[in-house]
Amino acid sequence: MKNPTKIKLFLVDDDALFLKSLEIEFLQNEAFDVETFATGELCIANLSHHPDVIILDYHLDGIEKNAMNGIATLDCIKEKMPATPVVMLSSQDKIDVAINCMHHNAFDYVVKSETAFVRLQKNIDVIFKFQKIKKQLSWYMDRM
């Protein structure tokens, strides 16, 4: 059962060490309820847990060579849960990769680096500020 006071966060990465370090960082903040997945397939299989935000690795074939990649996983998430924000994460610092992710409706693209966690936290803050403004605007428009 989802705790309404916590942000349900899915972390999806085939790099076990990086995934664990992200999980530890987010769990230090009591605002997050974190689930981790090593493949896109596992993430998709657990969408019924209704994540508020998904952080998704661009390459997901480090463990299983035939695994669904990040873009295919992103497309599947957006098909099933179009309003769920997905932040793509990758070690590739290439503008064309970032643009491709945005064309597939990613909320943002973050390069894996020593500042990745801070950027991910900022993205989550922006997502929830935007959603709050959207709700307020909707409330206002309904009363006009």
DSSP file (Angstrom, degrees, kcal/mol; ACC not computed):
  #  RESIDUE AA STRUCTURE BP1 BP2  ACC     N-H-->O    O-->H-N    N-H-->O    O-->H-N    TCO  KAPPA ALPHA  PHI   PSI    X-CA   Y-CA   Z-CA
    1    1 A M              0   0    0      0, 0.0     2,-0.3     0, 0.0    48,-0.0   0.000 360.0 360.0 360.0 136.3    0.0    0.0    0.0
    2    2 A K        -     0   0    0      1,-0.1    48,-0.0     2,-0.0     3,-0.0  -0.539 360.0-133.1 -77.8 132.9    1.3    3.4   -1.0
    3    3 A N    >   -     0   0    0     -2,-0.3     3,-1.6     1,-0.1    30,-0.1  -0.777  13.1-150.0 -83.2 116.8    2.1    5.9    1.8
    4    4 A P  T 3  S+     0   0    0      0, 0.0    -1,-0.1     0, 0.0     4,-0.1   0.682  93.0  56.1 -66.4 -16.4    0.5    9.2    0.7
    5    5 A T  T 3  S+     0   0    0      2,-0.1     2,-0.3    27,-0.0    -2,-0.0   0.589 100.0  71.4 -90.0  -9.5    3.1   11.3    2.5
    6    6 A K  S <  S-     0   0    0     -3,-1.6     2,-0.6    26,-0.0    26,-0.2  -0.783  82.4-120.2-108.5 150.8    6.0    9.7    0.7
    7    7 A I  E     -a   32   0A   0     24,-3.8    26,-2.9    -2,-0.3     2,-0.7  -0.791  26.0-136.8 -86.5 120.0    7.2    9.9   -2.9
    8    8 A K  E     -a   33   0A   0     -2,-0.6    44,-2.7    24,-0.2    45,-1.7  -0.706  29.3-172.5 -81.3 114.3    7.1    6.5   -4.5
    9    9 A L  E     -ab  34  53A   0     24,-3.1    26,-2.5    -2,-0.7     2,-0.5  -0.937  15.8-159.5-117.8 126.3   10.4    6.3   -6.5
   10   10 A F  E     -ab  35  54A   0     43,-2.4    45,-3.0    -2,-0.5     2,-0.5  -0.902   6.5-165.1 -99.9 130.6   11.4    3.6   -8.9
   11   11 A L  E     -ab  36  55A   0     24,-2.6    26,-2.3    -2,-0.5     2,-0.5  -0.980   6.9-174.4-113.5 124.9   15.2    3.4   -9.7
   12   12 A V  E     +ab  37  56A   0     43,-2.7    45,-2.3    -2,-0.5     2,-0.3  -0.954  22.5 133.0-127.1 112.5   16.0    1.3  -12.7
   13   13 A D        -     0   0    0     24,-2.1    47,-0.1    -2,-0.5     6,-0.1  -0.962  46.4-147.7-158.8 138.6   19.7    0.5  -13.5
   14   14 A D  S    S+     0   0    0     45,-0.5     2,-1.0    -2,-0.3     3,-0.1   0.539  81.2  92.0 -86.0  -6.6   21.7   -2.6  -14.5
   15   15 A D     >  -     0   0    0      1,-0.2     4,-2.9     2,-0.1     5,-0.2  -0.781  64.3-164.1 -88.0 100.3   24.8   -1.3  -12.7
   16   16 A A  H  > S+     0   0    0     -2,-1.0     4,-2.4     1,-0.2     5,-0.2   0.851  84.3  49.9 -57.8 -40.1   24.3   -2.8   -9.3
   17   17 A L  H  > S+     0   0    0      2,-0.2     4,-2.2     1,-0.2    -1,-0.2   0.934 114.1  43.4 -66.4 -46.7   26.8   -0.6   -7.5
   18   18 A F  H  > S+     0   0    0      2,-0.2     4,-2.4     1,-0.2    -2,-0.2   0.909 113.8  52.4 -65.2 -41.5   25.4    2.6   -9.0
   19   19 A L  H  X S+     0   0    0     -4,-2.9     4,-2.5     1,-0.2    -2,-0.2   0.918 110.8  47.0 -60.1 -45.1   21.8    1.5   -8.3
   20   20 A K  H  X S+     0   0    0     -4,-2.4     4,-2.6    -5,-0.2    -1,-0.2   0.888 110.8  51.7 -65.5 -39.6   22.6    0.7   -4.6
   21   21 A S  H  X S+     0   0    0     -4,-2.2     4,-2.2     2,-0.2    -1,-0.2   0.906 111.4  47.4 -66.0 -39.7   24.4    4.0   -4.2
   22   22 A L  H  X S+     0   0    0     -4,-2.4     4,-2.7     2,-0.2     5,-0.3   0.930 111.2  51.6 -63.4 -44.9   21.3    5.9   -5.5
   23   23 A E  H  X S+     0   0    0     -4,-2.5     4,-2.6     1,-0.2    -2,-0.2   0.929 110.4  48.3 -57.8 -46.5   19.0    3.9   -3.3
   24   24 A I  H  X S+     0   0    0     -4,-2.6     4,-1.1     1,-0.2    -1,-0.2   0.918 111.3  50.7 -61.1 -44.4   21.1    4.7   -0.2
   25   25 A E  H >< S+     0   0    0     -4,-2.2     3,-0.5     1,-0.2     4,-0.3   0.934 114.4  42.7 -59.7 -47.6   21.2    8.4   -1.1
   26   26 A F  H >< S+     0   0    0     -4,-2.7     3,-1.4     1,-0.2     6,-0.4   0.863 109.3  57.2 -70.6 -34.8   17.4    8.6   -1.6
   27   27 A L  H 3< S+     0   0    0     -4,-2.6    -1,-0.2     1,-0.3    -2,-0.2   0.701  92.2  70.5 -70.8 -17.4   16.6    6.5    1.5
   28   28 A Q  T << S+     0   0    0     -4,-1.1     2,-0.6    -3,-0.5    -1,-0.3   0.725  91.8  68.3 -68.2 -19.6   18.5    8.9    3.6
   29   29 A N  S X  S-     0   0    0     -3,-1.4     3,-1.7    -4,-0.3    -1,-0.1  -0.906  79.5-149.5-101.5 119.1   15.6   11.3    2.9
   30   30 A E  T 3  S+     0   0    0     -2,-0.6    -1,-0.1     1,-0.3    -3,-0.1   0.531  86.9  79.6 -68.3  -4.7   12.5   10.1    4.7
   31   31 A A  T 3  S+     0   0    0     -5,-0.1   -24,-3.8   -25,-0.1     2,-0.4   0.617  84.0  78.3 -76.2 -11.5   10.3   11.6    1.9
   32   32 A F  E <   -a    7   0A   0     -3,-1.7     2,-0.5    -6,-0.4   -24,-0.2  -0.812  54.3-166.7-110.5 140.4   11.0    8.7   -0.4
   33   33 A D  E     -a    8   0A   0    -26,-2.9   -24,-3.1    -2,-0.4     2,-0.4  -0.983  31.8-160.2-113.0 111.9    9.7    5.2   -0.7
   34   34 A V  E     -a    9   0A   0     -2,-0.5     2,-0.4   -26,-0.2   -24,-0.2  -0.796  21.4-179.2-108.7 134.4   12.2    3.5   -3.1
   35   35 A E  E     -a   10   0A   0    -26,-2.5   -24,-2.6    -2,-0.4     2,-0.3  -0.992  16.1-154.7-123.1 138.1   11.9    0.4   -5.2
   36   36 A T  E     -a   11   0A   0     -2,-0.4     2,-0.3   -26,-0.2   -24,-0.2  -0.872  10.6-175.6-116.5 148.1   14.9   -0.7   -7.3
   37   37 A F  E     -a   12   0A   0    -26,-2.3   -24,-2.1    -2,-0.3    -2,-0.0  -0.999  21.7-155.7-141.9 139.2   15.0   -2.8  -10.5
   38   38 A A  S    S+     0   0    0     -2,-0.3     2,-0.3   -26,-0.2    25,-0.2   0.573  81.9  38.4 -90.3 -11.0   17.9   -4.2  -12.5
   39   39 A T  S  > S-     0   0    0      1,-0.1     4,-1.6    24,-0.1     5,-0.1  -0.958  74.9-125.1-137.9 156.8   15.9   -4.4  -15.8
   40   40 A G  H  > S+     0   0    0     28,-0.6     4,-2.7    -2,-0.3     5,-0.2   0.849 111.6  60.4 -64.4 -34.8   13.2   -2.5  -17.6
   41   41 A E  H  > S+     0   0    0      1,-0.2     4,-2.3     2,-0.2    -1,-0.2   0.901 104.4  48.2 -61.4 -41.3   11.1   -5.7  -17.7
   42   42 A L  H  > S+     0   0    0      2,-0.2     4,-0.9     1,-0.2    -1,-0.2   0.890 110.9  51.3 -67.0 -38.3   11.0   -5.8  -13.9
   43   43 A C  H >< S+     0   0    0     -4,-1.6     3,-1.1     1,-0.2    -2,-0.2   0.954 111.4  47.0 -60.3 -50.3   10.1   -2.1  -13.7
   44   44 A I  H >< S+     0   0    0     -4,-2.7     3,-1.5     1,-0.3     4,-0.2   0.897 108.2  56.1 -59.2 -42.5    7.2   -2.6  -16.2
   45   45 A A  H 3< S+     0   0    0     -4,-2.3    -1,-0.3     1,-0.3     3,-0.3   0.705 111.0  45.5 -64.3 -19.7    6.0   -5.7  -14.3
   46   46 A N  T X< S+     0   0    0     -3,-1.1     3,-2.2    -4,-0.9    -1,-0.3   0.221  73.3 109.8-110.6  13.7    5.8   -3.5  -11.1
   47   47 A L  G X   +     0   0    0     -3,-1.5     3,-2.1     1,-0.3    -1,-0.2   0.726  64.8  77.2 -61.5 -19.6    4.0   -0.4  -12.5
   48   48 A S  G 3  S+     0   0    0      1,-0.3    -1,-0.3    -3,-0.3    -2,-0.1   0.636  79.2  71.5 -64.9 -12.0    1.0   -1.5  -10.5
   49   49 A H  G <  S-     0   0    0     -3,-2.2    -1,-0.3   -48,-0.0    -2,-0.2   0.472 105.5-132.1 -80.3  -2.6    2.8   -0.1   -7.5
   50   50 A H    <   -     0   0    0     -3,-2.1   -42,-0.2     1,-0.1    -2,-0.1   0.946  21.7-153.0  53.9  67.8    2.1    3.3   -9.0
   51   51 A P        -     0   0    0      0, 0.0   -42,-0.2     0, 0.0     3,-0.1  -0.367  12.4-150.6 -65.9 147.9    5.4    5.1   -8.8
   52   52 A D  S    S+     0   0    0    -44,-2.7     2,-0.3     1,-0.3   -43,-0.2   0.798  84.1  10.3 -83.3 -33.2    5.3    8.9   -8.6
   53   53 A V  E     -b    9   0A   0    -45,-1.7   -43,-2.4    31,-0.1     2,-0.4  -0.995  66.2-154.6-146.7 142.9    8.7    9.2  -10.5
   54   54 A I  E     -bc  10  86A   0     31,-2.3    33,-2.9    -2,-0.3     2,-0.6  -0.986   1.9-160.4-121.9 129.9   10.9    6.8  -12.3
   55   55 A I  E     -bc  11  87A   0    -45,-3.0   -43,-2.7    -2,-0.4     2,-0.4  -0.954  23.7-171.9-107.2 118.8   14.6    7.2  -12.8
   56   56 A L  E     -bc  12  88A   0     31,-2.7    33,-2.7    -2,-0.6   -43,-0.2  -0.941  21.6-129.7-126.7 127.0   15.6    5.0  -15.7
   57   57 A D  E     - c   0  89A   0    -45,-2.3    33,-0.2    -2,-0.4     3,-0.1  -0.442  14.4-139.1 -69.9 143.8   19.0    4.1  -17.1
   58   58 A Y  S    S+     0   0    0     31,-2.6    12,-2.2     1,-0.2     2,-0.5   0.908  92.6  44.2 -70.6 -44.1   19.5    4.6  -20.8
   59   59 A H        +     0   0    0     30,-0.3   -45,-0.5    10,-0.2    -1,-0.2  -0.906  59.1 166.3-104.2 127.1   21.4    1.3  -21.3
   60   60 A L        +     0   0    0     -2,-0.5     4,-0.4     7,-0.2     3,-0.2  -0.015  50.6  93.6-127.8  29.6   20.0   -1.7  -19.5
   61   61 A D        +     0   0    0      1,-0.2    -1,-0.1     2,-0.1     8,-0.1   0.141  48.6 102.9-111.5  20.6   21.8   -4.6  -21.2
   62   62 A G  S    S+     0   0    0     -3,-0.1     3,-0.2     1,-0.1    -1,-0.2   0.808  95.5  26.7 -72.5 -29.7   24.7   -5.0  -18.7
   63   63 A I  S    S+     0   0    0      1,-0.3     2,-0.5    -3,-0.2    -2,-0.1   0.866 134.0  27.8 -96.6 -51.8   23.3   -8.1  -17.1
   64   64 A E    >   -     0   0    0     -4,-0.4     3,-1.7     1,-0.1    -1,-0.3  -0.961  66.3-155.0-115.7 119.5   21.1   -9.5  -19.9
   65   65 A K  T 3  S+     0   0    0     -2,-0.5    -1,-0.1     1,-0.3    -5,-0.1   0.769  97.3  48.7 -65.3 -25.1   22.2   -8.8  -23.4
   66   66 A N  T 3  S+     0   0    0     -3,-0.1    -1,-0.3     2,-0.0     3,-0.1   0.257  85.7 128.7 -97.2  11.8   18.7   -9.2  -24.7
   67   67 A A  S <  S-     0   0    0     -3,-1.7     2,-0.2     1,-0.1    -7,-0.2  -0.268  72.1 -93.7 -67.4 154.2   17.1   -7.0  -22.1
   68   68 A M        -     0   0    0      1,-0.1   -28,-0.6    -8,-0.1   -27,-0.1  -0.468  46.3-128.2 -63.8 133.2   14.8   -4.2  -23.0
   69   69 A N     >  -     0   0    0     -2,-0.2     4,-2.3   -10,-0.1   -10,-0.2  -0.253  25.2 -97.4 -80.4 175.0   16.8   -0.9  -23.3
   70   70 A G  H  > S+     0   0    0    -12,-2.2     4,-2.9     1,-0.2     5,-0.2   0.876 121.3  50.3 -62.0 -41.0   16.0    2.3  -21.6
   71   71 A I  H  > S+     0   0    0    -13,-0.5     4,-2.7     2,-0.2    -1,-0.2   0.921 112.0  47.4 -66.0 -43.4   14.1    3.9  -24.6
   72   72 A A  H  > S+     0   0    0      2,-0.2     4,-2.0     1,-0.2    -1,-0.2   0.899 114.1  48.4 -63.5 -39.3   12.0    0.8  -25.1
   73   73 A T  H  X S+     0   0    0     -4,-2.3     4,-2.6     2,-0.2    -2,-0.2   0.924 110.7  51.0 -65.0 -44.6   11.2    0.8  -21.4
   74   74 A L  H  X S+     0   0    0     -4,-2.9     4,-2.7     1,-0.2     5,-0.2   0.925 109.8  50.0 -57.5 -47.1   10.4    4.5  -21.4
   75   75 A D  H  X S+     0   0    0     -4,-2.7     4,-1.7     1,-0.2    -1,-0.2   0.900 111.4  48.6 -59.4 -42.0    8.0    4.0  -24.3
   76   76 A C  H  X S+     0   0    0     -4,-2.0     4,-2.0     2,-0.2     5,-0.2   0.904 111.6  49.1 -66.4 -42.1    6.3    1.2  -22.5
   77   77 A I  H  X S+     0   0    0     -4,-2.6     4,-3.8     1,-0.2    -2,-0.2   0.939 111.7  48.9 -60.9 -47.1    6.0    3.2  -19.3
   78   78 A K  H  < S+     0   0    0     -4,-2.7    -1,-0.2     1,-0.2    -2,-0.2   0.807 109.9  52.5 -66.2 -29.3    4.5    6.2  -21.3
   79   79 A E  H  < S+     0   0    0     -4,-1.7    -1,-0.2    -5,-0.2    -2,-0.2   0.904 120.7  32.1 -69.4 -41.8    2.1    3.9  -23.0
   80   80 A K  H  < S+     0   0    0     -4,-2.0    -2,-0.2     1,-0.2    -3,-0.2   0.831 139.1  16.6 -86.0 -35.1    0.8    2.4  -19.7
   81   81 A M    ><  +     0   0    0     -4,-3.8     3,-1.8    -5,-0.2    -1,-0.2  -0.593  66.8 173.2-139.9  72.6    1.2    5.5  -17.4
   82   82 A P  T 3  S+     0   0    0      0, 0.0    -1,-0.1     0, 0.0    -4,-0.1   0.745  77.7  54.2 -60.1 -26.3    1.6    8.6  -19.6
   83   83 A A  T 3  S+     0   0    0      2,-0.1    -5,-0.1    -5,-0.0    -2,-0.0   0.582  81.5 105.0 -85.4  -8.6    1.5   11.1  -16.7
   84   84 A T  S <  S-     0   0    0     -3,-1.8     2,-0.2    -7,-0.2   -31,-0.1  -0.605  73.4-128.4 -76.2 120.4    4.3    9.4  -14.7
   85   85 A P        -     0   0    0      0, 0.0   -31,-2.3     0, 0.0     2,-0.5  -0.485  23.4-164.9 -71.2 135.3    7.5   11.5  -15.0
   86   86 A V  E     -c   54   0A   0     19,-0.3    21,-3.3    -2,-0.2    22,-0.8  -0.985   6.2-160.7-124.1 124.2   10.6    9.6  -16.1
   87   87 A V  E     -cd  55 108A   0    -33,-2.9   -31,-2.7    -2,-0.5     2,-0.2  -0.919  17.2-140.9-103.7 121.3   14.1   11.0  -15.7
   88   88 A M  E     -cd  56 109A   0     20,-2.7    22,-3.0    -2,-0.6     2,-0.4  -0.574  16.1-164.9 -83.9 145.6   16.6    9.2  -18.0
   89   89 A L  E     +cd  57 110A   0    -33,-2.7   -31,-2.6    -2,-0.2     2,-0.3  -0.994  16.8 153.4-133.6 134.3   20.1    8.5  -16.6
   90   90 A S  E     - d   0 111A   0     20,-2.0    22,-3.2    -2,-0.4   -33,-0.0  -0.996  49.5-130.2-158.1 156.9   23.2    7.6  -18.6
   91   91 A S  S    S+     0   0    0     -2,-0.3     2,-0.5    20,-0.2    20,-0.1   0.542  83.1 102.0 -82.8  -7.5   26.9    7.7  -18.6
   92   92 A Q        -     0   0    0      1,-0.1     2,-0.7     2,-0.1    -2,-0.1  -0.671  56.1-164.7 -81.6 123.2   26.8    9.1  -22.1
   93   93 A D        +     0   0    0     -2,-0.5     2,-0.4    18,-0.1    -1,-0.1  -0.512  44.4 130.2-102.8  61.9   27.3   12.9  -22.2
   94   94 A K     >  -     0   0    0     -2,-0.7     4,-1.9     1,-0.1     3,-0.4  -0.968  54.8-146.8-123.2 129.2   26.0   13.3  -25.8
   95   95 A I  H  > S+     0   0    0     -2,-0.4     4,-2.7     1,-0.2     5,-0.2   0.848  99.2  57.6 -62.6 -36.0   23.4   15.8  -26.8
   96   96 A D  H  > S+     0   0    0      1,-0.2     4,-2.0     2,-0.2    -1,-0.2   0.851 106.2  49.8 -67.2 -32.0   21.8   13.5  -29.4
   97   97 A V  H  > S+     0   0    0     -3,-0.4     4,-2.1     2,-0.2    -1,-0.2   0.925 112.1  48.0 -68.1 -44.9   21.2   10.9  -26.8
   98   98 A A  H  X S+     0   0    0     -4,-1.9     4,-2.1     1,-0.2    -2,-0.2   0.918 111.9  49.5 -61.2 -44.4   19.5   13.5  -24.5
   99   99 A I  H  X S+     0   0    0     -4,-2.7     4,-2.3     1,-0.2    -1,-0.2   0.904 108.4  53.6 -62.6 -42.0   17.4   14.8  -27.4
  100  100 A N  H  X S+     0   0    0     -4,-2.0     4,-1.0     1,-0.2    -1,-0.2   0.913 108.2  50.2 -59.0 -43.0   16.3   11.3  -28.3
  101  101 A C  H ><>S+     0   0    0     -4,-2.1     5,-1.9     1,-0.2     3,-0.6   0.910 109.9  50.0 -61.7 -42.3   15.2   10.7  -24.7
  102  102 A M  H ><5S+     0   0    0     -4,-2.1     3,-1.7     1,-0.2    -1,-0.2   0.859 105.1  57.1 -66.9 -34.6   13.2   14.0  -24.8
  103  103 A H  H 3<5S+     0   0    0     -4,-2.3    -1,-0.2     1,-0.3    -2,-0.2   0.750 104.1  54.4 -65.4 -22.8   11.5   12.9  -28.1
  104  104 A H  T <<5S-     0   0    0     -4,-1.0    -1,-0.3    -3,-0.6    -2,-0.2   0.138 128.3-100.2 -97.3  18.5   10.3    9.8  -26.2
  105  105 A N  T < 5 +     0   0    0     -3,-1.7   -19,-0.3     1,-0.2    -3,-0.2   0.751  64.1 160.9  72.1  29.3    8.7   12.0  -23.5
  106  106 A A      < -     0   0    0     -5,-1.9    -1,-0.2     1,-0.1   -19,-0.2  -0.521  41.9-135.4 -70.8 149.1   11.4   11.8  -20.8
  107  107 A F  S    S-     0   0    0    -21,-3.3     2,-0.3     1,-0.3   -20,-0.2   0.889  77.5 -24.0 -72.1 -39.8   11.1   14.6  -18.3
  108  108 A D  E     -d   87   0A   0    -22,-0.8   -20,-2.7    -7,-0.1     2,-0.4  -0.963  56.6-122.0-161.7 172.7   14.9   15.2  -18.3
  109  109 A Y  E     -d   88   0A   0     -2,-0.3     2,-0.4   -22,-0.2   -20,-0.2  -0.994  24.3-170.3-129.3 123.0   18.2   13.5  -19.0
  110  110 A V  E     -d   89   0A   0    -22,-3.0   -20,-2.0    -2,-0.4     2,-0.4  -0.958  17.2-135.9-119.6 131.1   20.9   13.3  -16.4
  111  111 A V  E     -d   90   0A   0     -2,-0.4     2,-0.4   -22,-0.2   -20,-0.2  -0.686  29.8-111.3 -83.8 133.1   24.5   12.3  -17.0
  112  112 A K        +     0   0    0    -22,-3.2     2,-0.3    -2,-0.4    -1,-0.1  -0.508  68.3 120.7 -65.0 119.3   25.9    9.8  -14.4
  113  113 A S  S >  S-     0   0    0     -2,-0.4     3,-1.3     0, 0.0     4,-0.4  -0.901  81.7 -73.6-161.8-174.8   28.5   11.8  -12.6
  114  114 A E  T 3  S+     0   0    0     -2,-0.3     4,-0.2     1,-0.2     3,-0.1   0.697 132.2  47.0 -68.6 -16.5   29.4   13.0   -9.1
  115  115 A T  T 3> S+     0   0    0     -4,-0.1     4,-2.3     1,-0.1    -1,-0.2   0.353  82.0 100.5-102.9   4.8   26.6   15.6   -9.4
  116  116 A A  H <> S+     0   0    0     -3,-1.3     4,-2.7     1,-0.2     5,-0.2   0.904  79.7  51.8 -58.6 -44.8   23.9   13.1  -10.7
  117  117 A F  H  > S+     0   0    0     -4,-0.4     4,-2.4     1,-0.2    -1,-0.2   0.912 110.4  48.4 -61.8 -42.3   22.2   12.6   -7.3
  118  118 A V  H  > S+     0   0    0      1,-0.2     4,-2.2     2,-0.2    -1,-0.2   0.914 112.6  48.6 -63.0 -43.7   21.9   16.4   -6.8
  119  119 A R  H  X S+     0   0    0     -4,-2.3     4,-2.2     2,-0.2    -2,-0.2   0.887 110.3  51.7 -64.2 -38.6   20.5   16.9  -10.3
  120  120 A L  H  X S+     0   0    0     -4,-2.7     4,-2.2     2,-0.2    -2,-0.2   0.916 109.6  49.5 -64.6 -42.4   18.0   14.0   -9.8
  121  121 A Q  H  X S+     0   0    0     -4,-2.4     4,-2.3     1,-0.2    -2,-0.2   0.910 110.4  50.5 -61.8 -41.9   16.8   15.6   -6.5
  122  122 A K  H  X S+     0   0    0     -4,-2.2     4,-2.4     1,-0.2    -1,-0.2   0.893 108.5  52.8 -63.6 -39.5   16.3   18.9   -8.3
  123  123 A N  H  X S+     0   0    0     -4,-2.2     4,-2.7     2,-0.2    -1,-0.2   0.923 108.8  49.2 -60.4 -44.6   14.3   17.2  -11.0
  124  124 A I  H  X S+     0   0    0     -4,-2.2     4,-2.2     2,-0.2    -2,-0.2   0.903 110.1  51.3 -63.7 -41.1   12.0   15.6   -8.5
  125  125 A D  H  X S+     0   0    0     -4,-2.3     4,-2.1     1,-0.2    -1,-0.2   0.929 111.7  47.3 -59.6 -45.6   11.5   19.0   -6.8
  126  126 A V  H  X S+     0   0    0     -4,-2.4     4,-2.8     1,-0.2     5,-0.2   0.907 108.9  54.9 -63.6 -42.4   10.6   20.6  -10.1
  127  127 A I  H  X S+     0   0    0     -4,-2.7     4,-2.3     1,-0.2    -1,-0.2   0.933 112.0  42.7 -56.9 -47.7    8.3   17.7  -11.0
  128  128 A F  H  X S+     0   0    0     -4,-2.2     4,-1.8     2,-0.2    -1,-0.2   0.825 113.1  51.5 -74.6 -30.5    6.3   18.2   -7.8
  129  129 A K  H  X S+     0   0    0     -4,-2.1     4,-2.3    -5,-0.2    -1,-0.2   0.918 111.8  48.3 -66.6 -42.8    6.3   22.0   -8.0
  130  130 A F  H  X S+     0   0    0     -4,-2.8     4,-2.5     1,-0.2    -2,-0.2   0.914 111.0  50.1 -62.5 -43.8    5.0   21.7  -11.5
  131  131 A Q  H  X S+     0   0    0     -4,-2.3     4,-2.1    -5,-0.2    -1,-0.2   0.875 110.1  50.8 -64.2 -36.9    2.3   19.2  -10.5
  132  132 A K  H  X S+     0   0    0     -4,-1.8     4,-2.3     2,-0.2    -1,-0.2   0.924 111.7  46.8 -65.6 -44.9    1.2   21.5   -7.6
  133  133 A I  H  X S+     0   0    0     -4,-2.3     4,-2.7     1,-0.2    -2,-0.2   0.904 110.7  53.3 -62.8 -41.3    0.9   24.5  -10.0
  134  134 A K  H  X S+     0   0    0     -4,-2.5     4,-2.3     1,-0.2    -1,-0.2   0.899 109.8  47.7 -61.5 -41.8   -1.0   22.3  -12.5
  135  135 A K  H  X S+     0   0    0     -4,-2.1     4,-2.5     2,-0.2    -1,-0.2   0.906 112.3  49.4 -65.9 -41.8   -3.5   21.3   -9.8
  136  136 A Q  H  X S+     0   0    0     -4,-2.3     4,-2.4     2,-0.2    -2,-0.2   0.910 112.0  48.2 -64.3 -41.8   -4.0   24.9   -8.6
  137  137 A L  H  X S+     0   0    0     -4,-2.7     4,-2.8     2,-0.2    -2,-0.2   0.906 111.4  50.2 -64.8 -42.0   -4.5   26.1  -12.2
  138  138 A S  H  X S+     0   0    0     -4,-2.3     4,-2.1     2,-0.2    -2,-0.2   0.916 110.5  49.8 -61.7 -44.0   -7.0   23.3  -12.8
  139  139 A W  H  X S+     0   0    0     -4,-2.5     4,-0.9     1,-0.2    -2,-0.2   0.923 113.1  47.0 -59.9 -45.0   -8.9   24.2   -9.6
  140  140 A Y  H >< S+     0   0    0     -4,-2.4     3,-0.8     1,-0.2     4,-0.4   0.918 111.4  49.7 -63.8 -44.8   -9.0   27.9  -10.7
  141  141 A M  H >< S+     0   0    0     -4,-2.8     3,-1.0     1,-0.2    -1,-0.2   0.843 105.3  58.3 -65.6 -34.0  -10.1   27.0  -14.3
  142  142 A D  H 3< S+     0   0    0     -4,-2.1    -1,-0.2     1,-0.2    -2,-0.2   0.759 105.3  51.4 -66.5 -23.9  -12.9   24.8  -12.9
  143  143 A R  T <<        0   0    0     -4,-0.9    -1,-0.2    -3,-0.8    -2,-0.2   0.472 360.0 360.0 -93.5  -2.9  -14.3   27.8  -11.0
  144  144 A M    <         0   0    0     -3,-1.0    -1,-0.2    -4,-0.4    -2,-0.1   0.456 360.0 360.0 -86.2 360.0  -14.4   30.2  -13.9
